[in-house]
Structure formats: C-alpha cells, structure tokens
Amino acid sequence: MKSGKLGLGSAVAVCVGLIVATSCLLSLGMGIGLSGKAFILPLFVVVILNAFIALSFAELHRLMPNVDGGVGQYSLVGMGPLASLISNVSAYVITMVLASSVEAAMCGMVLHEFIPAIPAPVIGITVLVVLTVINFFGVDIFSKVQNTAVFLLVGSLIAMGIISFFKLGTGTVITPEMQTAPSVSGIGGVMSLAAIAFWLFIGVEFIIPVAKDLKNARRDVLLSMIIALVLLFVVQAVLGCGMTNYVTLADLSGSAMPHMVFAEALLGSAGKIWMGIITLLAGISTLNTVLASSARIVLGMAEEGMMPKFFKIENKAKAPVFGLLLIAGADFLLIVTGFVNSGGLTNAILAASCFWLLSYIMTHTNVLILRKRYPNADRNKKLTLWGIPQIIGIFGNIYMIWNISADMKSRMAIYEVFGVLFAILIVYAFTWVIGVMKVKPFAPVSMDEINANAIEFEINEKEADTEIAI
C-alpha cells in the first residue's frame, strides 16, 4: 500500500471493520433483552464517551505522527515505562485474548447448531488451531475473506435492521401485549448496561496504525472515528428496536446467542443460516486478526525490552512464533476450562471491557499530562476544550468499570477475573521494569525520541538469534 492513498471513506471502513465482530451481536442482543429499547440510552452515552476518546487519540497522533500509535507508546511519553507496559498488555494482550477466545467459542456454538454431533468446544478449538497454524507459517489466506466478512456483516446488520424495524420479516410480529417486561429498568439500572454498550464501539482508535496511508491524516483520523461511531450507533439502534418486534425480551436475555434467536424469528430457517454464516465468517476474521496483530505487538514489546527476548524469535516465514503461541495457548485454556462457555461469554466480554476501559483512562490522562509538559506542541487548540472531554471521559470510564454489571453476582465474578489478571500484570510490570530493564518506572521518555524512533531499552544479555528453522 503506497503512502497517502486512503481517503475518508476508506478510513471510515477501517474503523467500522475493526469495531464490528460477532461479540458485538451478542452484546446488542443481551443489552436489548435486559432493558428493551431503553438500551439506546447507554448506547448514546457510550458514543459520546468514545467520541471523547477519539479526540484524545487524534491529539496524541498529531503530537506523535511518526509512530504507529498505540496506548503503550503514548504512555511511554506520558507516564513512563511502567505505565507503557501495563497499558500495552491490558489493551493488546489481555483484552485481545479474552475477546478472541469469545470469538472462537461463538464459532464453535454456531457450527454446533448445524453439526450437533460435534461438541461446540471441540469445534472452537479446531478453528483456533487451524488459524494458528496458518499464521504460524505466515500464510494469511483469510486476508480477502476478512474484508468480505466485514462487508457482509455490516450489510447484514443494515438489512436485518431495516427488515425488522419496518416489520417486513416472515416471522410473527410481537405485539406490545405479547412483549415481556425488561428485567433492568430505571435510569440507574439501564445505565449499568453501559459497559455492554461500550463493547459495541470498542477499538475505534485502530485507525491510528494506518494513519500514514491517509491522504489527509490531520483531518481524517478524527473525522473517520466520529463518522464510524455515529454510523454504528444508528445501525445498532435501528437493529435493536427491530429485535423487539420479533423476539420477546425474555427470550433475548435468556439466550447464549440472542442474535441467532432474532435471525430465526425474523426470517425462519433462512435467517438462521444467514446469520450463522455471517457470524462464522466474522468470528474467523476477528480471531485471525487478533492472532496476527497481538502476536506482532508482543514481538514489538520484546524488541523494546519490555517482554522476554524470546518473543522476538521469528521463523523463516517471519511469523512471531512465541507471540502466536502465547495468544493461541491462552485462548485454548479459556475454551477448555469452560470460562467462555455459553454462560460465561458475557462475563468474558465485560472483563475484557474493564481492561480496555483502563487503557482509555490512561490515554485521557496522557493527553492531560502532555498538555502540561508540552504546552506549545502542535495540537488543535480548538479541540482541547479546557480538558473537559478528557475529565468526563475518565470519570465515565471509571463509572462503567464500577457498574460493569447490573447483577451483583455477575459483577463480582467479573471483578474477580479482572482483579486477578490485573494483580498478576502489576507484579510482572514492576518486576520487569525495575529488575530486568533496570530503568526508572515513572521516568517518561522524550516525545522527540519517540518521533525519531530512537527508543532502545536494552537488556544486558547477549542477543539470541532471531530466526529459527521451522
């Protein structure tokens, strides 16, 4: 891809394509099932909060346009190596492992509907192994399928939204008298679903790594994120309302795969097959992308000295061997242990949301710190707005973590997962930064060094050969 060849339309497509996944369909169905059309309120609030994070990422990109982006690099300049390591692992390793294991599990459950003789976990693990092997040998045969899957998924969401909203489906329309009452009501109860709504818009900042290829990056980085958020809000609001026309709230909230229940109620067996194919393709696309990108991020961290040096090892196909094994192995364990079984899908998504919300809090904080440290740096002064978006964003993200679930039992289960993983991360980060890297954990790196790609945290060990025969 040549530099400067992507216009605004392509930039919006990147944002939308990286946000939408099968877990989004699960979250939308669950949110509507719990609160009905009132779920549109937390959807709207989350769009505003994510627009604020878009402002922060756009400002950070303008300050450091010569890097590929990522919370870790920005945190390195804002708060130092410790925060950089914590933010990178939170956003791009732990979150991605939880999300990709959900995708693999959902692929298994969807195929199990059509092949009941094979257990869903076996199918999910098989999909995971196949994609891992493909990535291990550096052959991404799904690159074109990924783009096709995203197009089909978004197109299907729009089509099903229109069909269901205007009651054009072949199924029985649910009258107000037939509709069941929401299990979550009131402003406080409905807003407690904000974390579920948050997952529907997560990852809008993934436009940053391709910003170098935009024709007008200064304008389109922020604009593409905002357009993508508004577009997805409209599509999901229409689809959510349409769901209530064909499925009772009780059936939506009580299903492990509410989007499949909705599709079958809307168009019968044809709808089930349609949604099954789209869900499978989108799941494979998302899982494949996570395996490739997260493994590469782990390799990059190892090159900066922030991970053990064996993660730098690549095979002859230039695949990050141990990074792939780390992500795939973690996914395998989550599926085998049943953590992401039908009853644990939502909890896994919400635990992942906690880590991504944490990375967003750190991003807003970085913006405020760098405004103080580099007051005369190149930034759009009209969009700083006295730091109000960042302050609201920080408190909004904290609120979503605090109210991660309306059900106290589920909330504690999510906190348990988040707390244990975060404690392990903190211990590792302190040990690695202080004991191995031997640098000051809170000493920020100069922004000029980041822009010049001059960062080298060398570990005092002899470098290993970074290529092995496979």
Secondary structure, 3 states (H helix, E strand, C coil): CCCCCECHHHHHHHHHHHHCCHHHHHHHHHHHHHHHHHHHHHHHHHHHHHHHHHHHHHHHHHHCCCCCCCHHHHHHHHCCHHHHHHHHHHHHHHHHHHHHHHHHHHHHHHHHHHCCCCCHHHHHHHHHHHHHHHHHCCCCCCHHHHHHHHHHHHHHHHHHHHHHHCCCCCCCCCCCCCCCCCCCCHHHHHHCCHHHHHHHHCCHHHHHHHHHHECCHHHHHHHHHHHHHHHHHHHHHHHHHHHCCCCCHHHHHCCCCHHHHHHHHHHHHHHHHHHHHHHHHHHHHHHHHHHHHHHHHHHHHHHCCCCCHHHHCEECCCCEHHHHHHHHHHHHHHHHCCCCCCCCHHHHHHHHHHHHHHHHHHHHHHHHHHHHHCCCCCCCHHHCHHHHHHHHHHHHHHHHHHCCCCCHHHHHHHHHHHHHHHHHHHHHHHHHHHHHHCCCCCCCCCHHHHHCCCCCCCCCCCCCCCEECC
